[in-house]
Amino acid sequence: MDKNRTEGTKREIKGTIKEVTGKVTGNKSKEIAGNIEKNTGKVQKSLGRAADQMRDAARRDDDLDRET
């Protein structure tokens, strides 16, 4: 699993917590910062998934080359 997937998930969770805390306390800037961090985590996680898919495809391609 790509490091970006795990780091992205952590960032997404942290941002969600920050966003909810901002909503509960009425702190709009904390809410916005949390939302940005959450969405940044989602993007990072997606990049990690893409890297995993590319790595898996390359492995399958290498396996096919070895078989022939």
Secondary structure, DSSP 8 states (H G I E B T S, - for coil): --HHHHHHHHHHHHHHHHHHHHHHHT-HHHHHHHHHHHHHHHHHHHHHHHHHHHHHHHHHHHHHHHH-
